[in-house]
Amino acid sequence: MQLLIGNKNYSSWSMRPWVLMKQLGIPFEEVKLRFDFTPHSAFRKEVARFSPAGKVPVLLDDDFSVWDSMAIIEYLHDKFPGRGIWPEGMRERARARSLCAEMHSGFAALRNHCPMNIEAALPDVGERVWAEQADVRDDVMRIETAWLDALTASGGPFLFGAFSAADAMYAPVCMRLRTYRLPMTPHAWDYVGRVALAPGVKAWIADALAEQDFLDFEEPYRTHR
């Protein structure tokens, strides 16, 4: 299998299936495409070969392509049912899928005002966003509550005990929180730290830091690294 992804420093959606596959030992070949959304760019042309949506990530399994992170996760669950992509219990799986669906469709304010940028440390931006954007505060409060409920029920260290699709889906949120240093409870910060140290996430972070590729359209809050 191959996984088409964008820049690791910025591509939160690419991060999700990549770290899940890496963490759970699912073999794949990475195909990284440098973000370029100008008309007729090499990025657009290559992604369009495999996805009518024109976005990364895309999973290629022989001549079959799957796009969208959640669809990729479900495909991997069907293909590798014993790898722990979802929790074993029926209700735990349902709860994990609920949290992932909430992540997939929600938290727009946090995404818009705090785009993922693993390389950067932007606490000043985070402080301003926190003061000015009530929707961001609401998003973080909801995320904290969801994490605490899941960790309390499972006993940790990850949301449903062992690392699963739920942790992979929230890994980019953890990166955003680290970059902008948004206020959270100690329990939430402990979870962020555990996610960052998970081998699959740690490998992604190391690659992101090694990219040294500044894309100005991804960074509205600064003009250089």
NUNUVO-221420 format. One line per field, with one value per residue (C-alpha): residue number from 1; residue in three letters; chain; x, y, z. Coordinates in Angstrom, 3 decimals. Each point is the difference from the previous one (the first is absolute). Last residue first. Layout:
BEGIN
nr	c(NUM|...)
rest	c(ALA|...)
kette	c(A|...)
xx	c(X|...)
yy	c(Y|...)
zz	c(Z|...)
end
This chain:
BEGIN
nr	c(225|224|223|222|221|220|219|218|217|216|215|214|213|212|211|210|209|208|207|206|205|204|203|202|201|200|199|198|197|196|195|194|193|192|191|190|189|188|187|186|185|184|183|182|181|180|179|178|177|176|175|174|173|172|171|170|169|168|167|166|165|164|163|162|161|160|159|158|157|156|155|154|153|152|151|150|149|148|147|146|145|144|143|142|141|140|139|138|137|136|135|134|133|132|131|130|129|128|127|126|125|124|123|122|121|120|119|118|117|116|115|114|113|112|111|110|109|108|107|106|105|104|103|102|101|100|99|98|97|96|95|94|93|92|91|90|89|88|87|86|85|84|83|82|81|80|79|78|77|76|75|74|73|72|71|70|69|68|67|66|65|64|63|62|61|60|59|58|57|56|55|54|53|52|51|50|49|48|47|46|45|44|43|42|41|40|39|38|37|36|35|34|33|32|31|30|29|28|27|26|25|24|23|22|21|20|19|18|17|16|15|14|13|12|11|10|9|8|7|6|5|4|3|2|1)
rest	c(ARG|HIS|THR|ARG|TYR|PRO|GLU|GLU|PHE|ASP|LEU|PHE|ASP|GLN|GLU|ALA|LEU|ALA|ASP|ALA|ILE|TRP|ALA|LYS|VAL|GLY|PRO|ALA|LEU|ALA|VAL|ARG|GLY|VAL|TYR|ASP|TRP|ALA|HIS|PRO|THR|MET|PRO|LEU|ARG|TYR|THR|ARG|LEU|ARG|MET|CYS|VAL|PRO|ALA|TYR|MET|ALA|ASP|ALA|ALA|SER|PHE|ALA|GLY|PHE|LEU|PHE|PRO|GLY|GLY|SER|ALA|THR|LEU|ALA|ASP|LEU|TRP|ALA|THR|GLU|ILE|ARG|MET|VAL|ASP|ASP|ARG|VAL|ASP|ALA|GLN|GLU|ALA|TRP|VAL|ARG|GLU|GLY|VAL|ASP|PRO|LEU|ALA|ALA|GLU|ILE|ASN|MET|PRO|CYS|HIS|ASN|ARG|LEU|ALA|ALA|PHE|GLY|SER|HIS|MET|GLU|ALA|CYS|LEU|SER|ARG|ALA|ARG|ALA|ARG|GLU|ARG|MET|GLY|GLU|PRO|TRP|ILE|GLY|ARG|GLY|PRO|PHE|LYS|ASP|HIS|LEU|TYR|GLU|ILE|ILE|ALA|MET|SER|ASP|TRP|VAL|SER|PHE|ASP|ASP|ASP|LEU|LEU|VAL|PRO|VAL|LYS|GLY|ALA|PRO|SER|PHE|ARG|ALA|VAL|GLU|LYS|ARG|PHE|ALA|SER|HIS|PRO|THR|PHE|ASP|PHE|ARG|LEU|LYS|VAL|GLU|GLU|PHE|PRO|ILE|GLY|LEU|GLN|LYS|MET|LEU|VAL|TRP|PRO|ARG|MET|SER|TRP|SER|SER|TYR|ASN|LYS|ASN|GLY|ILE|LEU|LEU|GLN|MET)
kette	c(A|A|A|A|A|A|A|A|A|A|A|A|A|A|A|A|A|A|A|A|A|A|A|A|A|A|A|A|A|A|A|A|A|A|A|A|A|A|A|A|A|A|A|A|A|A|A|A|A|A|A|A|A|A|A|A|A|A|A|A|A|A|A|A|A|A|A|A|A|A|A|A|A|A|A|A|A|A|A|A|A|A|A|A|A|A|A|A|A|A|A|A|A|A|A|A|A|A|A|A|A|A|A|A|A|A|A|A|A|A|A|A|A|A|A|A|A|A|A|A|A|A|A|A|A|A|A|A|A|A|A|A|A|A|A|A|A|A|A|A|A|A|A|A|A|A|A|A|A|A|A|A|A|A|A|A|A|A|A|A|A|A|A|A|A|A|A|A|A|A|A|A|A|A|A|A|A|A|A|A|A|A|A|A|A|A|A|A|A|A|A|A|A|A|A|A|A|A|A|A|A|A|A|A|A|A|A|A|A|A|A|A|A|A|A|A|A|A|A|A|A|A|A|A|A)
xx	c(10.424|-1.103|-2.976|-2.056|-3.647|-1.572|2.155|-1.263|0.036|3.616|1.297|3.315|1.711|2.590|-1.159|2.008|-2.428|-2.879|1.985|0.713|-3.648|-1.191|2.380|-1.174|-3.594|0.655|2.186|-2.466|1.866|-2.222|-3.106|1.277|0.775|-3.447|-1.524|1.969|-1.059|-3.649|0.481|1.823|-3.039|0.209|0.982|1.121|3.706|-0.173|2.372|-0.734|-3.776|0.272|2.096|-2.499|-2.781|2.078|0.041|-3.784|-0.775|2.956|-1.184|-3.462|1.432|1.596|2.822|-0.805|-2.400|-2.913|1.193|3.642|1.750|-2.720|-2.380|-2.637|-2.965|2.065|2.015|-3.149|-1.747|3.153|0.655|-3.548|0.010|3.334|-1.191|-3.197|1.967|2.414|-2.827|-1.769|3.199|0.430|-3.585|0.646|2.682|1.676|1.862|0.905|1.061|2.250|1.627|0.433|1.716|2.384|0.518|1.200|2.692|0.380|1.217|-3.266|-2.117|-3.645|-2.394|-1.118|-2.735|-1.735|0.499|-0.974|-3.064|-1.055|-0.098|-2.363|-0.541|2.864|0.588|-3.628|0.190|3.090|-1.708|-3.044|2.210|1.727|-3.357|-1.312|3.185|-0.231|-3.619|0.882|3.055|3.270|1.223|0.628|3.233|1.142|1.972|-2.242|-2.429|2.735|-1.834|-3.338|1.621|2.264|-3.039|-1.642|3.088|0.241|-3.652|0.629|3.082|-1.600|1.016|0.137|1.638|-0.040|2.532|2.358|-1.082|0.447|-0.949|-0.623|0.699|-0.221|-2.422|-1.232|-3.474|0.068|2.903|2.691|1.223|-1.338|2.671|2.757|-1.466|-0.754|3.489|1.703|-1.838|-2.718|-1.569|1.932|-0.618|3.594|0.683|3.063|-0.982|1.131|-0.409|0.439|0.182|-2.079|0.284|-2.471|2.058|-2.654|1.802|1.043|-3.461|-1.663|2.655|-0.544|-3.810|-0.228|2.971|-1.354|-3.001|2.227|2.175|2.166|3.406|-0.423|-0.338|-2.630|-0.855|-0.516|-0.010|1.151|-0.978)
yy	c(30.824|2.855|2.286|-0.695|-0.371|-1.069|-3.136|-2.641|2.419|0.865|-3.527|-0.417|-3.340|-1.000|-3.618|-1.399|1.244|-1.747|-3.239|0.020|0.783|-2.895|-2.425|1.177|-0.537|-3.605|-0.678|1.449|2.840|2.795|-1.962|-0.393|3.710|0.999|-2.344|1.652|3.401|-1.053|-1.177|3.243|2.017|2.089|3.511|0.269|-0.394|1.004|-2.659|-2.626|0.357|-0.232|-3.174|-1.604|0.858|-1.692|-3.182|0.015|-2.317|-2.234|-0.293|-1.063|-2.424|-1.956|0.120|-2.439|0.921|1.681|3.597|-0.843|-0.794|-0.589|-1.259|-0.636|1.834|2.793|0.421|0.221|2.523|2.070|0.130|1.036|2.684|1.400|0.076|1.828|2.607|0.449|0.596|2.456|2.014|0.071|1.183|2.826|1.410|3.215|-0.945|-3.522|1.202|2.654|-2.453|-2.573|2.523|0.870|-3.710|-0.621|-2.679|-1.227|-3.283|-1.860|2.516|-1.030|2.879|1.804|2.486|-2.093|-3.404|1.148|1.784|-2.967|-2.388|-2.358|-2.360|-2.462|0.550|-0.768|-3.017|-1.170|0.431|-1.949|-2.715|-0.442|-0.157|-2.612|-2.027|0.166|-1.138|-3.002|-0.936|-0.649|3.591|1.163|-0.177|-2.821|-1.987|-3.061|1.176|0.933|0.437|1.012|2.338|1.393|0.843|1.671|2.119|0.962|1.066|2.129|1.626|0.916|-1.834|-3.682|-1.177|-3.437|-1.120|-1.657|1.461|3.754|2.109|3.684|2.746|2.462|2.010|0.120|-1.294|-2.107|-1.874|-2.088|1.899|3.232|-0.229|0.115|2.884|2.131|-0.439|0.599|3.335|0.543|2.875|1.001|-2.232|-1.025|-2.270|-2.159|-3.595|-2.813|-3.606|-2.245|-3.743|-2.180|-2.744|-0.003|0.020|1.436|3.286|0.499|-0.725|2.289|2.696|0.081|-0.224|3.202|2.012|0.472|1.831|2.316|0.968|2.899|-1.215|-3.320|1.577|-1.923|-3.697|-2.846|-3.361|-3.072|-3.599)
zz	c(9.897|-2.225|-0.657|3.116|1.096|-3.297|-0.084|-2.445|-2.944|0.872|-0.438|1.825|-0.603|2.597|-0.358|2.926|2.659|-1.769|-0.260|3.737|0.782|-2.169|1.734|3.437|-1.045|-1.012|3.049|2.537|1.726|-1.346|1.032|3.547|0.259|-1.260|2.605|2.776|-1.308|0.289|3.573|0.881|-1.156|-3.133|-1.083|-3.649|-0.503|-3.691|-1.366|2.650|-0.326|-3.757|0.208|2.400|-2.437|-2.705|2.141|0.474|-2.917|0.826|3.599|-1.148|-2.560|2.823|2.543|2.830|2.787|-1.756|0.153|0.602|3.283|0.911|2.723|-2.644|1.545|1.524|-3.188|-2.130|2.246|0.412|-3.729|-0.845|2.700|-1.162|-3.603|0.990|1.978|-2.905|-2.463|2.325|0.457|-3.767|-0.403|2.492|-2.273|1.192|3.183|-1.076|-3.454|1.537|2.396|-2.759|-2.258|2.832|0.734|-3.552|0.012|-3.584|-1.455|0.474|-1.884|0.073|-0.584|3.160|-0.940|-2.630|1.597|3.480|-1.375|-2.123|2.955|-1.798|-2.918|0.265|3.706|0.807|-2.290|1.874|3.361|-1.196|-1.508|3.346|1.797|-2.419|0.282|3.797|-0.201|-2.164|2.043|-1.847|-0.399|-3.593|-1.990|2.227|-2.564|-0.143|-2.667|-2.519|-3.322|1.494|2.538|-2.730|-2.120|3.004|0.620|-3.676|-0.023|3.068|-1.520|-3.321|-3.182|-0.887|-3.214|-1.639|-2.617|2.510|3.344|-0.253|3.015|-0.694|2.514|-1.607|-2.124|-3.586|0.840|-3.163|1.575|-1.694|-3.057|1.504|2.702|-2.608|-1.990|3.050|1.449|-3.362|-0.218|-2.607|1.959|3.135|3.010|0.590|2.945|-0.479|-0.711|2.273|-1.096|3.036|-0.553|2.294|2.614|2.905|3.191|2.295|0.673|-3.610|-1.370|2.531|-0.444|-3.761|0.189|2.103|-1.224|-3.500|1.445|2.045|-2.943|1.198|1.157|-1.753|-3.425|-1.972|-0.043|-2.448|1.783|-1.908|0.561)
end
